[in-house]
Amino acid sequence: MASMQNSAETHAPVVIVGGGPVGMGLAIDLGLRGVRSIVVERYKDPQPIPKGQNLTQRTLEHFHFTPDPGPTRSVRRPGGGWR
């Protein structure tokens, strides 16, 4: 496990435990609002099995209101809405 040496990287007002869909979504949302956070994840590499297999309408609404959803644009339908 890598350790963080730079004090700027080890101090944040929010610590998020878990780098799954919820933890990473929270970290992104906080970052967009100017709040620094540290995500603590037990695994070094992404897990081979996707965790977001059952996205609800509410989840997709969160993607919609993210200023730059990036990869989520690929699941949008050409006429709007989601697949």
N, C-alpha and C positions, 0 to 999 in steps of 0.2 A: 504494500500500500504506500502510495506517495504521500509525503508530508509537505505541508505548506510552510515555507520559510519566511515569506514576505508578510510583515504584519498588516499591510493593506489588504492582503487576501484572507486574513484570518479574523478580521473584525467586521462584523455587520450587525445591524439591529435585529435581523431575523435569521434564524437557522431553520432550514427545512429538512426534515428527516425523510428520506426516500426520494429517489429520482425517477419515479414512475410517472404516468400521465398527469396525475394530480399535483405531485411535487414540482415537476418541471413547468406545468401550466401556471402554478402559483408563482414560481420564480420569475417567469416571463412577465406575468401581470405586474408583479411588484417592481420589476426593472423598468417597465414602461411608465410606472408612476414615480420613478426616481428613488425607489427604496432598495438599498443594497441587501442582498441575501446570500447565504451560503447553503448549498445543497449537499447534504451528507448522504452518500449512497454506498451500500455494502459491496456492490459489484463494480469492478473496474470497467468492464465492457458491457454494451447493451445486451439484453437477454435475447436469445434466438426466437422466442415465442412472443408475438405482439400482444400487448396488454389492452389495446383499445379496439377490440373486435366488436363490441356492442355499443356503438355510440348512439346516444339518445338525441332527441330534438334539442333538448336544453344544452347538451354538449356542443352541438353544431351552432347554436346561437352564440356561445362563447367564442367560437372560431370566427363567426361573422363579425363580431364587434372588436376583434383584435385588429389594430391598425395595419399590420402587415402579416397576414397569416401564412405567407410563404408556401410551404408544401401543401397546406390544406386546400389551396386553390385548385390543385389537380383533381380533387374529388367533387368539385362543383360541376353542376350541369351547365351546358352552354347558355341556356335561357335563364339562368339563376336557379337558386335552390341547390339542393344537395342530392347526390346519388343515393 
